């Protein structure tokens, strides 16, 4: 008799009946179903594990898991995608923990999935809100008639989460625009951080469009028309969110450029004011320096009105310099 896999690695196990209602089962019941249920059965099983390595070590003797699943776990590339693998599909989904208001560091978790007609295996490298939400939906008797329907629901949770993040960042961009309208300069660094975060979100969460198109054009033979329709709808929802993401990136880029232009304008104005003050004060400074030299032969040194004459010349040159600066300002 085969030794049952350790229960500690199994986070969720649900057996779905032909009407799409799932019920929680333990490791023993899941193993018995895999070994005894005929292939013609319309039931299917979802097994979710706390670590992908736990599957490869303990469950491969009971489930015909494709080699691609084990190989991809070693890859550094963890972008979201859905692709063909032998008689089923393989999917990678990512989820981020990100709060734009607190500007916390973006942390991500990855979910690997392998699905066939009769079962869905998934494993994460860290807790994911979308998986927990899916388990709650199953407990609330929401119907899922195929393993692909579960994957599509996870994709929908992912797109909703990304849309919420974009909404929060968009509100921050709105506040920046209002500050610019009031001629106040916000911090450009915060917008630059948002732009970097959006690029990382796009890289992690955006599903590979080529692989999705291939799945839609060449679906597995066990995939129903309803599954393909929901997958196509989920793909379209993702594309809409991604278009919003790209639009928000462009908007933030324009705001950063606007802030940089206004900062440069203020800096140039400050430099010009300092230059103007220096030019206006230059005649008086030069004359004061020349006539302040304690040497013989200085003109008007013994004249009674020498100070007044020098002061008048200095004032006249200062007026001329001020007029010239004022003319430059008008131009």
Secondary structure by P-SEA (a helix, b strand, c coil): cccccccccccbbbbbccccbbbbbcaaaaaaaaacccccccbbbbbbbccaaaaaccccccccccaaaaaaccccccccccccccccccbbbbbbbccccccccccbbbbbbbbcccbbbbbbccccaaaaaaaaaaaaccccccaaaaaaaaaaaaaaaaaaaaaaaaaaaaaaaaaaaacccccaaaaaaaaaaaaaaaacccccaaaaaaaaacccccccaaaaaaaaaaaaaaaaaaaaaaaaaaaaaaaaaaaaaaaaaaaaaaaaaaaaaaaaaaaaaaaaaaaaccccccccccccaaaaaaaaaaaaaaaaaaaaaaaaaac
